[in-house]
Amino acid sequence: MIFTKYLLSQFVDISHLDINEVCVRLSSIGLEVESAYALSVPKKVVVGKILSYEPHPDASKLNVCKVSIGTQELQIVCGASNVKAESYVAVALQGAVIPNGKNGEMLIQKTILRGVESCGMLCSSTELGLPKINEGIMILDESAGRLDLGKELSELPIFDDYVIEVGITPNRGDCLSVLGIARELATCYELRLKREIDMDNVITLGLGRVLQILTDEKINAHLLYRVVEIKQAYLPLDIALALARNETLSEDIVCNFLEFGTYMTGVILNAYKLRECESKDIVLDNGLAAQLRIKKDENGLEAVFANEKLSVIGVSYGERHFGIRSEILIIEASYVNPNSLAKALYDNAIKGDTQLTYRTTRGSNPDLEQGIEFLCKKMVSTSDVLVYSGSHNIAQSTDEVSIKTTFGAINQLIGTELEKEEIAMILKRLDFKLDATCDENFFMISVPPYRHDIHRIQDVAEEVMRIYGIDNIPSTPLYCLQTHNANSTYFAYKYTRDLAHRLIANGFVECIHYVFASSQRLQELGFVRLEENLELLNPITNDLDTLRTSLLPSLLDSIKRNENFGFKNIALFEIGSVYDCKRNESGKLAFVASGYKEDECYPHTKPNKWDFFSFAEVCQRCLGEVGLKNIRDESNKDELLSRFGFMSEKILHPYQSAFVYVKGKPIGIIAKIHPQIDSDIFICEVELQSSDFAITQAQEFSKYQKSVRDLTILIDREIPFYRVRESIIRAELEFLQNVYPIDVYFDESLENKMALSIRMVLQSNDGTLKDTQLNEVVDNILALLQDRFQATLRS
């Protein structure tokens, strides 16, 4: 929201206030000032008047102008297309420094242009550092101030000004207008707002003679109509500059008047050509009359119809092109409840006019008469316009927002003790109405209709606090009762950070990515997607249009970016939230590796590459004792893949992919990327189980030495080792602590068998094991393998 001190003065007098202090005050009450600067029109730029002009004798696009600056007449050569006799213009005299000439800053001097002397320059708005308002020179009018020839331009009120830009939060739709800002300043400094005075040029012909309004059913919108006759319209300079600063200036003069009225008062204004709304069914003494019908359209929104649909109230203006011909216009002021409108737009997936819906869904000014009177007065005072007497008002009864509270409750929310009189005075200055109740401890607060953000006592307390000044409230220590912090949230955080530290210790780098993802990318890689009705309705970009169902796609993208930067050893991990197809949230850990485990460096001149077993070793170091089962060996693999976020196995290597098990339960997937996608990337993603967040329980350990025994057996090569290990562990043999493979050998002579060497770790808590005890365990294991898998001892 950009406005000037000059525009504010039309509603409130702040001439006696220091503008810097005003900016500080605006920020302190929640209207953060993003920029503020004084207008700086160059010196020696004065008011001039074009007396006459004639074409340049040697240049078809130039004119030789005779310009009066009061004390003398100057000859100035000008190339603007809008040069016109009797026009008041900005004249840069010799010695003036123009900030935005063709080649930057330019010093004005007497010069010869194509053989004709030129003693100055007629300036455009952009050349003087002002917003662009047209393609030619800037034409001055009475809206700039009193135009005394030779007067410095910087002395005119419209140029001796201050420009302020404030950021408006979405809940403060009442401040999307100059009037809204003026109301805030009037409250802060206890000033009185100016009221509009009666207009001249109101003709006695009532608009009821030319306009009829019909409503088919009860509507939710509030509408007000007036009729004006435009004989000749001029756009004043102050309106052009104000709209240009806010980037809303258009080529249509009437549209600019309507936009300016909305910008100044916050009332939504629109217009229709009366001749295009004439109905053949209505014939009055003076001819045809216009008829507007207000009814719901196909989307259930209130719309204005004549011979066809003209506009949707609060959503779209319709076709607005009025041109410059003499015209009779129907002026419309409208208001729609912002919450109801926003819900209707959402339910029907309607976007409408962006700028219009931005205002209406945040809450426009419901005082329609104030807006339409301001517009008509501005048009009458600046153009040849007549206003028909009377108006058509379609008002709907609205429930007034009332809040029952006490002064004590407000003080408790603020955190200080303000006097009752001071709270009451602040609320009254904010236009709230206070009414006593039968219970003397309570009173009722009536919220002004333009404050759509006030619904409860907390909102009222915030209003009192921001006007009173948050810096004026004494700081008090926060009373806090010490509690036991060792809760589930603490252990969850501690567990995830412990995991992160382990991965960092193994050379992995932590990443943080958006929780959003590309639905197309997820589908291409074979990951689960959210159900269609649960996708994001308003994504920040088209590439982030859904919630991620896996951490892996972002990590894979990060690997590619780092590879493009020339890195050869890449190891990344991330801990974060993912979502299933039903949009249920869960925590996961994912880590990936690519290329070399370490860079080549003497004496290791040939760096080792990552392989599946070295990558799985990192998984075990970080997660603890884990088991791996080939995906193809699981009977319910499709169910597990879906649980871990995969729709298919197309991203996974067919022979180097497995489910990760901890304590016999599947928690994730570890794999090499399929060769058709990438030849040298390893991935792992596991669930963060809530059971892992508990305090680690100490366990008894043996003080006696461990013993190891190796056993080589011949076994069917199709039997995976995890089945062998599970059978041995389930036997619960005494003294057996661990069993793992140390070698495997294939040979044609072994046919469909393989030689599998396994190592058993044996230990007792009671003493050193004897050979007889060790041999007994080994014999039991060999007998078990012979019975379960028809394995034989290799000689």
ZAMARGU-4260 file (C-alpha; in steps of 0.2 Angstrom, whole numbers, plus 5000, padded with zeros to 4 digits):
<rodrens>
0) 5000/5000/5000 | 5008/5016/4994 | 5001/5033/4999 | 5007/5051/5001 | 5005/5064/5015
5) 4995/5074/5002 | 4982/5060/5000 | 4981/5058/5019 | 4977/5076/5021 | 4960/5073/5012
10) 4954/5063/5027 | 4965/5069/5042 | 4976/5084/5045 | 4994/5078/5050 | 5003/5094/5044
15) 5008/5098/5062 | 5016/5080/5064 | 5034/5075/5061 | 5033/5063/5046 | 5047/5052/5053
20) 5038/5050/5070 | 5022/5046/5060 | 5031/5032/5051 | 5038/5025/5068 | 5020/5025/5075
25) 5013/5016/5060 | 5025/5002/5062 | 5022/5001/5080 | 5003/4998/5078 | 5006/4984/5065
30) 5006/4994/5049 | 5025/4991/5045 | 5033/5005/5035 | 5043/4997/5021 | 5049/5013/5014
35) 5047/5031/5016 | 5055/5046/5006 | 5052/5064/5003 | 5048/5069/4985 | 5063/5078/4977
40) 5059/5088/4961 | 5075/5097/4954 | 5078/5115/4957 | 5075/5127/4943 | 5060/5117/4937
45) 5046/5129/4936 | 5028/5131/4931 | 5026/5137/4913 | 5012/5139/4900 | 5013/5135/4882
50) 5007/5151/4873 | 5009/5144/4855 | 5019/5131/4845 | 5023/5127/4827 | 5032/5113/4818
55) 5051/5113/4818 | 5057/5119/4800 | 5069/5105/4799 | 5062/5090/4809 | 5045/5082/4807
60) 5044/5076/4825 | 5049/5092/4834 | 5039/5107/4838 | 5045/5125/4843 | 5036/5131/4858
65) 5034/5148/4865 | 5033/5146/4884 | 5029/5159/4897 | 5036/5157/4914 | 5029/5174/4920
70) 5044/5185/4920 | 5049/5180/4902 | 5045/5170/4887 | 5056/5156/4881 | 5058/5147/4865
75) 5059/5128/4868 | 5061/5114/4856 | 5050/5099/4861 | 5047/5082/4853 | 5032/5077/4864
80) 5016/5072/4855 | 5005/5080/4868 | 5010/5098/4866 | 4995/5109/4867 | 4993/5128/4868
85) 4987/5135/4884 | 4993/5120/4894 | 5003/5122/4910 | 5019/5112/4910 | 5035/5109/4920
90) 5049/5119/4913 | 5067/5115/4917 | 5077/5131/4915 | 5095/5133/4911 | 5106/5126/4925
95) 5093/5113/4931 | 5099/5096/4933 | 5087/5083/4927 | 5089/5066/4936 | 5082/5054/4922
100) 5087/5061/4905 | 5090/5049/4890 | 5108/5046/4896 | 5105/5048/4915 | 5108/5064/4924
105) 5107/5079/4913 | 5112/5097/4915 | 5100/5109/4905 | 5109/5122/4894 | 5104/5133/4880
110) 5107/5123/4864 | 5104/5123/4845 | 5093/5109/4839 | 5093/5107/4820 | 5097/5125/4818
115) 5084/5132/4831 | 5088/5139/4848 | 5081/5130/4863 | 5081/5138/4880 | 5076/5125/4892
120) 5066/5109/4892 | 5048/5103/4894 | 5048/5088/4906 | 5039/5072/4907 | 5035/5064/4924
125) 5049/5051/4923 | 5062/5064/4919 | 5058/5072/4935 | 5060/5056/4945 | 5041/5054/4946
130) 5030/5038/4941 | 5026/5037/4922 | 5009/5044/4919 | 5009/5046/4900 | 5020/5045/4884
135) 5023/5064/4883 | 5026/5079/4894 | 5018/5081/4911 | 5003/5093/4910 | 4999/5102/4926
140) 4982/5106/4932 | 4974/5113/4948 | 4975/5097/4957 | 4994/5101/4959 | 4990/5117/4968
145) 4990/5135/4963 | 4999/5137/4946 | 5008/5153/4947 | 5020/5155/4932 | 5038/5154/4936
150) 5034/5146/4953 | 5046/5132/4958 | 5038/5115/4955 | 5044/5109/4972 | 5033/5122/4981
155) 5017/5115/4974 | 5008/5104/4987 | 5008/5088/4976 | 5027/5089/4974 | 5031/5095/4991
160) 5026/5078/4998 | 5031/5062/5007 | 5029/5045/5000 | 5026/5030/5012 | 5024/5012/5008
165) 5017/5000/5021 | 5015/4982/5022 | 4997/4976/5025 | 4994/4960/5034 | 4980/4949/5027
170) 4968/4952/5042 | 4968/4971/5039 | 4958/4973/5024 | 4952/4989/5031 | 4969/4997/5028
175) 4970/4993/5010 | 4964/5011/5007 | 4970/5029/5011 | 4955/5031/5022 | 4960/5016/5032
180) 4977/5023/5036 | 4970/5040/5040 | 4958/5031/5053 | 4973/5023/5061 | 4983/5039/5062
185) 4967/5048/5069 | 4966/5035/5083 | 4984/5036/5087 | 4985/5056/5088 | 4967/5059/5094
190) 4963/5068/5077 | 4946/5070/5069 | 4942/5063/5052 | 4936/5075/5039 | 4919/5072/5032
195) 4913/5075/5014 | 4903/5090/5010 | 4888/5092/4998 | 4892/5092/4980 | 4887/5105/4966
200) 4881/5100/4949 | 4868/5088/4955 | 4854/5089/4943 | 4836/5088/4948 | 4831/5074/4937
205) 4831/5058/4949 | 4839/5042/4944 | 4823/5033/4946 | 4817/5040/4929 | 4831/5032/4920
210) 4836/5017/4931 | 4827/5002/4938 | 4835/4989/4950 | 4827/4972/4952 | 4831/4957/4963
215) 4824/4940/4960 | 4828/4933/4978 | 4837/4938/4994 | 4855/4942/4991 | 4870/4943/5003
220) 4878/4958/4994 | 4875/4976/4999 | 4873/4988/4984 | 4871/5006/4980 | 4868/5014/4963
225) 4870/5032/4957 | 4869/5039/4939 | 4881/5052/4932 | 4882/5061/4915 | 4899/5063/4909
230) 4900/5077/4896 | 4919/5078/4896 | 4931/5069/4907 | 4949/5074/4912 | 4961/5064/4923
235) 4968/5076/4936 | 4987/5075/4939 | 4985/5070/4957 | 4975/5054/4953 | 4987/5049/4939
240) 5002/5050/4950 | 4993/5041/4964 | 4988/5027/4953 | 5005/5026/4944 | 5014/5024/4961
245) 5003/5009/4965 | 5005/5002/4947 | 4986/5003/4944 | 4985/5017/4931 | 4976/5012/4915
250) 4972/5021/4899 | 4953/5023/4902 | 4949/5039/4912 | 4933/5032/4920 | 4942/5016/4925
255) 4955/5027/4933 | 4942/5037/4943 | 4934/5021/4949 | 4951/5014/4954 | 4955/5030/4963
260) 4939/5030/4973 | 4942/5012/4979 | 4960/5016/4983 | 4955/5031/4993 | 4940/5025/5002
265) 4941/5006/5002 | 4924/5005/4994 | 4922/4993/4979 | 4917/5004/4964 | 4911/4999/4947
270) 4901/5007/4932 | 4890/5002/4917 | 4885/5012/4902 | 4867/5016/4904 | 4863/5015/4885
275) 4870/4996/4885 | 4858/4992/4900 | 4842/4999/4892 | 4827/4988/4892 | 4813/4988/4879
280) 4801/4983/4892 | 4802/4999/4901 | 4797/5015/4892 | 4796/5032/4902 | 4790/5049/4896
285) 4808/5053/4891 | 4812/5037/4882 | 4819/5020/4887 | 4826/5017/4904 | 4840/5005/4910
290) 4836/4990/4920 | 4848/4980/4931 | 4844/4963/4938 | 4853/4956/4953 | 4853/4937/4955
295) 4864/4922/4958 | 4874/4916/4943 | 4878/4898/4938 | 4891/4897/4952 | 4879/4903/4966
300) 4887/4920/4966 | 4878/4937/4966 | 4879/4944/4948 | 4873/4960/4939 | 4863/4956/4923
305) 4855/4968/4910 | 4853/4960/4893 | 4868/4949/4898 | 4879/4946/4913 | 4888/4962/4917
310) 4899/4958/4932 | 4900/4946/4947 | 4899/4956/4963 | 4916/4956/4972 | 4923/4944/4960
315) 4925/4952/4942 | 4921/4969/4936 | 4916/4963/4919 | 4920/4972/4903 | 4926/4990/4907
320) 4930/5001/4893 | 4921/5018/4893 | 4932/5028/4881 | 4931/5047/4881 | 4914/5051/4872
325) 4900/5059/4882 | 4891/5045/4892 | 4878/5042/4905 | 4885/5030/4918 | 4878/5019/4932
330) 4890/5020/4946 | 4889/5004/4958 | 4896/5003/4975 | 4896/4985/4982 | 4900/4975/4998
335) 4901/4957/5001 | 4905/4948/5017 | 4923/4943/5015 | 4922/4926/5023 | 4907/4920/5013
340) 4914/4926/4997 | 4931/4917/5001 | 4922/4901/5005 | 4912/4902/4989 | 4927/4905/4978
345) 4936/4891/4986 | 4921/4879/4984 | 4919/4883/4966 | 4937/4885/4962 | 4935/4902/4955
350) 4949/4914/4953 | 4941/4930/4947 | 4949/4947/4945 | 4965/4946/4956 | 4966/4963/4962
355) 4947/4964/4966 | 4946/4948/4975 | 4962/4952/4985 | 4952/4967/4992 | 4935/4959/4994
360) 4941/4943/5002 | 4950/4953/5015 | 4936/4965/5018 | 4931/4980/5009 | 4923/4996/5016
365) 4905/4993/5019 | 4901/5012/5020 | 4895/5012/5002 | 4888/5030/5003 | 4905/5037/5008
370) 4914/5029/4993 | 4901/5034/4980 | 4900/5051/4987 | 4919/5053/4986 | 4920/5047/4968
375) 4906/5059/4962 | 4913/5074/4971 | 4930/5071/4963 | 4923/5069/4946 | 4912/5084/4948
380) 4926/5095/4954 | 4939/5090/4940 | 4928/5086/4925 | 4912/5092/4916 | 4901/5079/4925
385) 4882/5080/4931 | 4876/5069/4945 | 4858/5063/4945 | 4849/5066/4962 | 4844/5051/4973
390) 4851/5033/4973 | 4846/5015/4973 | 4851/5006/4989 | 4850/4987/4991 | 4854/4984/5009
395) 4854/4968/5018 | 4853/4966/5037 | 4869/4960/5044 | 4872/4954/5062 | 4883/4966/5072
400) 4898/4958/5080 | 4896/4960/5099 | 4909/4954/5112 | 4905/4953/5130 | 4920/4956/5142
405) 4927/4965/5157 | 4941/4977/5159 | 4950/4965/5170 | 4950/4952/5156 | 4957/4964/5144
410) 4971/4969/5157 | 4975/4951/5160 | 4978/4947/5142 | 4988/4963/5139 | 4999/4959/5155
415) 4997/4976/5164 | 4984/4986/5174 | 4977/5000/5163 | 4963/5012/5170 | 4946/5008/5164
420) 4944/5025/5157 | 4960/5023/5147 | 4954/5007/5139 | 4937/5014/5135 | 4944/5029/5127
425) 4955/5019/5116 | 4941/5008/5110 | 4930/5023/5107 | 4944/5031/5096 | 4945/5014/5087
430) 4926/5017/5083 | 4920/5003/5095 | 4904/5006/5104 | 4903/5001/5123 | 4887/4997/5131
435) 4884/4992/5149 | 4875/4976/5154 | 4864/4972/5168 | 4879/4964/5177 | 4890/4979/5181
440) 4906/4968/5180 | 4903/4965/5161 | 4900/4977/5146 | 4896/4974/5128 | 4908/4979/5114
445) 4901/4982/5096 | 4914/4980/5083 | 4914/4993/5068 | 4907/4985/5052 | 4924/4988/5043
450) 4934/4978/5055 | 4932/4961/5049 | 4946/4954/5059 | 4938/4957/5076 | 4929/4942/5083
455) 4934/4938/5101 | 4941/4946/5117 | 4959/4942/5112 | 4957/4953/5096 | 4950/4967/5107
460) 4965/4966/5119 | 4977/4966/5104 | 4969/4983/5098 | 4970/4991/5115 | 4988/4985/5116
465) 4994/4991/5099 | 4986/5009/5102 | 4993/5010/5120 | 5010/5005/5114 | 5018/4988/5117
470) 5034/4997/5122 | 5024/5006/5136 | 5019/4989/5144 | 5032/4985/5158 | 5042/4969/5155
475) 5039/4956/5169 | 5048/4939/5171 | 5039/4924/5164 | 5033/4913/5178 | 5038/4896/5175
480) 5037/4880/5185 | 5051/4868/5182 | 5045/4852/5176 | 5053/4835/5172 | 5060/4837/5154
485) 5063/4818/5151 | 5048/4816/5140 | 5044/4807/5124 | 5047/4823/5114 | 5064/4825/5122
490) 5069/4807/5118 | 5063/4808/5100 | 5074/4823/5097 | 5089/4815/5106 | 5087/4799/5096
495) 5086/4808/5079 | 5101/4819/5083 | 5111/4804/5089 | 5107/4796/5072 | 5113/4812/5064
500) 5130/4812/5073 | 5133/4794/5069 | 5131/4797/5050 | 5141/4813/5051 | 5155/4803/5060
505) 5154/4791/5045 | 5157/4805/5032 | 5139/4809/5028 | 5133/4827/5026 | 5116/4832/5033
510) 5103/4840/5021 | 5087/4849/5023 | 5074/4849/5009 | 5057/4856/5006 | 5043/4845/5013
515) 5035/4848/4996 | 5039/4838/4981 | 5034/4836/4962 | 5020/4824/4959 | 5027/4820/4942
520) 5044/4817/4949 | 5037/4805/4962 | 5028/4795/4948 | 5043/4794/4937 | 5053/4786/4951
525) 5039/4774/4956 | 5035/4782/4973 | 5018/4783/4981 | 5008/4799/4978 | 4995/4807/4988
530) 4977/4804/4984 | 4971/4817/4971 | 4959/4826/4983 | 4973/4828/4996 | 4985/4836/4984
535) 4990/4855/4987 | 4977/4867/4980 | 4989/4882/4980 | 5007/4876/4978 | 5021/4889/4979
540) 5028/4883/4962 | 5022/4870/4949 | 5037/4859/4953 | 5032/4858/4971 | 5014/4853/4970
545) 5012/4839/4982 | 5019/4833/4999 | 5034/4821/4999 | 5031/4803/5002 | 5049/4799/5003
550) 5065/4808/5007 | 5075/4800/4993 | 5069/4810/4977 | 5076/4826/4984 | 5092/4817/4990
555) 5095/4810/4972 | 5092/4827/4965 | 5106/4834/4977 | 5118/4820/4972 | 5115/4826/4953
560) 5118/4844/4957 | 5134/4840/4967 | 5140/4828/4953 | 5137/4843/4941 | 5149/4853/4952
565) 5162/4840/4950 | 5162/4831/4966 | 5166/4813/4965 | 5163/4807/4983 | 5145/4811/4989
570) 5137/4805/5004 | 5121/4814/5011 | 5107/4810/5023 | 5091/4818/5029 | 5079/4816/5044
575) 5062/4823/5041 | 5043/4820/5039 | 5035/4811/5025 | 5017/4807/5021 | 5008/4792/5015
580) 4994/4792/5002 | 4981/4797/5015 | 4992/4812/5020 | 4997/4804/5037 | 5013/4810/5043
585) 5028/4800/5049 | 5046/4802/5052 | 5060/4794/5042 | 5079/4794/5040 | 5086/4792/5022
590) 5104/4792/5017 | 5112/4790/5000 | 5130/4788/4993 | 5138/4789/4976 | 5155/4788/4968
595) 5170/4786/4979 | 5171/4782/4998 | 5186/4793/4999 | 5196/4804/4987 | 5212/4797/4980
600) 5227/4801/4990 | 5244/4794/4993 | 5247/4780/4997 | 5229/4775/4991 | 5231/4781/4973
605) 5216/4771/4968 | 5201/4776/4978 | 5188/4763/4983 | 5171/4765/4976 | 5155/4762/4986
610) 5148/4744/4985 | 5132/4737/4992 | 5141/4729/5007 | 5151/4744/5012 | 5135/4754/5011
615) 5126/4741/5022 | 5140/4742/5034 | 5136/4761/5037 | 5118/4756/5040 | 5123/4744/5053
620) 5135/4756/5061 | 5122/4769/5063 | 5106/4759/5066 | 5113/4745/5077 | 5111/4727/5074
625) 5101/4725/5057 | 5096/4711/5046 | 5094/4712/5027 | 5082/4701/5017 | 5081/4701/4998
630) 5066/4709/4992 | 5062/4695/4980 | 5062/4683/4995 | 5048/4691/5004 | 5030/4684/5001
635) 5022/4701/5005 | 5035/4712/4996 | 5021/4722/4988 | 5013/4727/5004 | 5030/4731/5012
640) 5035/4741/4996 | 5019/4751/4998 | 5022/4754/5016 | 5039/4761/5013 | 5033/4773/4999
645) 5036/4763/4983 | 5023/4759/4970 | 5035/4748/4961 | 5053/4742/4961 | 5058/4751/4945
650) 5071/4762/4954 | 5079/4747/4963 | 5092/4736/4957 | 5085/4718/4954 | 5099/4709/4963
655) 5105/4722/4976 | 5090/4727/4985 | 5083/4722/5002 | 5072/4726/5016 | 5080/4732/5032
660) 5075/4722/5048 | 5078/4728/5066 | 5073/4715/5080 | 5064/4705/5067 | 5053/4719/5061
665) 5055/4727/5044 | 5058/4746/5045 | 5064/4751/5027 | 5073/4748/5011 | 5092/4747/5006
670) 5097/4746/4988 | 5107/4751/4974 | 5099/4761/4960 | 5093/4752/4945 | 5107/4752/4931
675) 5095/4760/4919 | 5093/4775/4930 | 5110/4777/4937 | 5125/4765/4939 | 5133/4771/4955
680) 5121/4777/4968 | 5116/4768/4984 | 5100/4772/4994 | 5093/4768/5011 | 5077/4774/5019
685) 5070/4768/5036 | 5056/4772/5048 | 5060/4781/5064 | 5051/4769/5076 | 5044/4777/5092
690) 5050/4763/5102 | 5068/4768/5098 | 5065/4785/5108 | 5065/4777/5125 | 5080/4777/5137
695) 5093/4764/5133 | 5092/4750/5145 | 5109/4743/5152 | 5112/4725/5149 | 5124/4713/5158
700) 5140/4708/5149 | 5152/4694/5151 | 5169/4697/5159 | 5176/4681/5151 | 5185/4680/5134
705) 5176/4676/5118 | 5179/4661/5107 | 5177/4659/5089 | 5174/4643/5078 | 5173/4642/5059
710) 5162/4630/5050 | 5162/4627/5031 | 5147/4618/5024 | 5140/4613/5007 | 5123/4619/5005
715) 5110/4623/4991 | 5116/4639/4983 | 5098/4646/4982 | 5096/4646/5001 | 5099/4664/5007
720) 5110/4666/5022 | 5097/4675/5032 | 5087/4659/5033 | 5102/4649/5039 | 5106/4662/5053
725) 5087/4663/5058 | 5087/4644/5061 | 5103/4645/5071 | 5097/4659/5082 | 5080/4652/5085
730) 5088/4636/5092 | 5094/4647/5107 | 5110/4637/5109 | 5119/4640/5125 | 5135/4651/5124
735) 5131/4656/5106 | 5132/4675/5105 | 5133/4678/5086 | 5135/4670/5069 | 5139/4678/5052
740) 5146/4673/5035 | 5165/4675/5031 | 5166/4667/5014 | 5156/4659/5000 | 5163/4648/4986
745) 5156/4642/4969 | 5163/4630/4957 | 5157/4619/4943 | 5162/4603/4953 | 5149/4608/4967
750) 5135/4609/4954 | 5120/4617/4962 | 5128/4619/4979 | 5140/4631/4986 | 5153/4631/5000
755) 5148/4643/5014 | 5160/4647/5028 | 5152/4654/5044 | 5159/4660/5060 | 5152/4657/5077
760) 5156/4669/5092 | 5154/4659/5109 | 5155/4666/5126 | 5149/4662/5144 | 5144/4674/5158
765) 5150/4661/5171 | 5168/4657/5165 | 5180/4652/5151 | 5173/4639/5139 | 5181/4623/5138
770) 5184/4614/5121 | 5171/4601/5125 | 5158/4615/5127 | 5164/4623/5111 | 5163/4607/5101
775) 5146/4603/5108 | 5139/4619/5101 | 5147/4617/5084 | 5141/4599/5083 | 5123/4605/5087
780) 5124/4618/5074 | 5130/4606/5061 | 5116/4594/5065 | 5103/4608/5064 | 5110/4613/5047
785) 5110/4595/5041 | 5092/4593/5047 | 5085/4609/5040 | 5094/4612/5024 | 5102/4595/5020
790) 5119/4603/5022 | 5135/4593/5024 | 5152/4597/5031 | 5164/4601/5017 | 5180/4590/5019
</rodrens>
